[in-house]
Amino acid sequence: MDDLIDKKKRNSRYVDTFSTFSGQDVRVIYSIYQAGKMNDPNTFTAGVVTSQGTSYTMMIEDLNAFLGFSQASFGNEDSFKAFEGSYNGLYKLYNEVFGKNEVISRELALLKILEGSGIKVFKGNSGFINWNAAVINQSNQVINVNCN
């Protein structure tokens, strides 16, 4: 029975996953745009719910900034590897150097790597009813800003 449970865990999408969007998740948004599958970039949203109990959505706030950022970050495999390396490096900095927990470290890394990207990140509550913009304040903390 334990072998079966271990096998299910290994086959689960939630084993060793991010507590926020991954680099590949962000890249897919650009791929959707490039493929002409995004009907309206002004209303497009992408969401993720994680095994850590977090939920996020992203939307394109500034299309020109998004396209410039995406071309620089996802234009080829080398640029994407550099993007992912920076994202993971920021996570390790917050987690290992500053001792922040995994969720906070991932949030900070995501928000830092997306600065100037034209993408806005929103964090949802556990009931998916309230969504607030996630931003980094001057004290390098994630705060949730009510958008209403």
N, C-alpha and C positions, 0 to 999 in steps of 0.2 A: 504494500500500500504506500509506504514512504517513497518508493521509487516512482510510483505513478504521480504522486503529488509533486516530487521534484521535476519530473518530466513536464507536467503541466506548467509549473513555474517557469521552466526554461522556454516553453513555447508561448508563454504569456507575453503580450505586448507591454506589460507593465514591469517586467523585470529590468532593473538597471536603467530606468528612464529618467528623463529630466523632470524637474518640478515646475518647469516653464516651457516655453517654446524652445525647440532645439534649433541649431543653425540650419539644419535641413528643412525644418518647418518654415523658416523665414525665406529660404531659397525657393521653396515651392510656390510661395505667393508670387514671386517674380516670374517663375515658370508659367504659372497660370496666366499672368498678364501677357507674357511674350507669345504664348500659344493662342492668344485672342479669345480666351475662355472667360475673361472677366468682363461681364456686360457693362458695368459702371464702376470704375475705380473709386469714385466718390462715395459709393455705398457698400463696397466690398468689405466683408469682415471674415476673419479666420479665427477659429476658437480651438482651445485645448483644455481638456480636463485631465488631471493627473492622478496617479495612485497616491500621491501625497496629500490629496484633498484640495488642491489648488485649481483655480479655473481662470483663464485669461482669454481675452479677445484682442485682436490687432486690427487696426484699420489704417488705410492710407490717408494721411492728413494733408500731405503736400506731394502731388504726383511727380513734379519735376525733381524734387529732392529724392523721392523714392527711386526714380529711374536712374539718377546719377549714382546714388548709393548702391543700388542693385548691380549696375554695370561694373562698378569698381569692385564690389564684393563677390559677385557671382558670375562675372563675365567669362571666366574660364576656371578650370580645376585648380590651378595654382592660387588664384585670387580667393576661391572658396576655401581652400585649405588654410590660407592665411587668416581669413575671417573666422573660421572655426578655431584655429589656434589662438587667436586673440580672445575669442569668447571663452574658451576653456581656461586660458591663462587668467582672465579676470575672475572667473569662478574660483580658481585655486587661490588667488590672492585674497579674496574675501573670506574664503573658507579656511584655508590653512594658515595664512599670515594674520588675518584679523580675527579669526576664530568665530566667524558667523556661521549659523547653521546652514544646512544645504539649501533650504527653500529661500532664505534671505540672500544667500550668496548667488544663487541662480538668478533671482530677481534683479539684484544689483548688476550682475554681469550682463544680463539681457538689456536692461535699460541703458547701461553705459555703451554697449556695442551698437545700440540703435540710435544714439544721439546724432542728430542731424540727418537721419535716414528718411524722414518724411512719414515714418510709421509711428502711430500712437498706440500704446499698450493700456489695456483696461483690465482690472482685476475684479473678479466677481466674488460675491459671498457664497457660502455653502449652499444656499437655496437658489442661486442663479437669478436672484431678483434685483439686487443692487450691483451696479457696475460703476467703478470709479477709475479715473485716469491714474495710473501708477507713475510716479515721478520720483526723482532723487532730489532731496533737499540739500541745503548747503552743508549739513552735518553728515552727508553721505549715507542717509537713511531713505528707505522707500516710504513714501507717504501716498495715501490715496486721496485724490482730489475729487470732490463731488462735481459732476459735470452738468448738473441740472440748473 
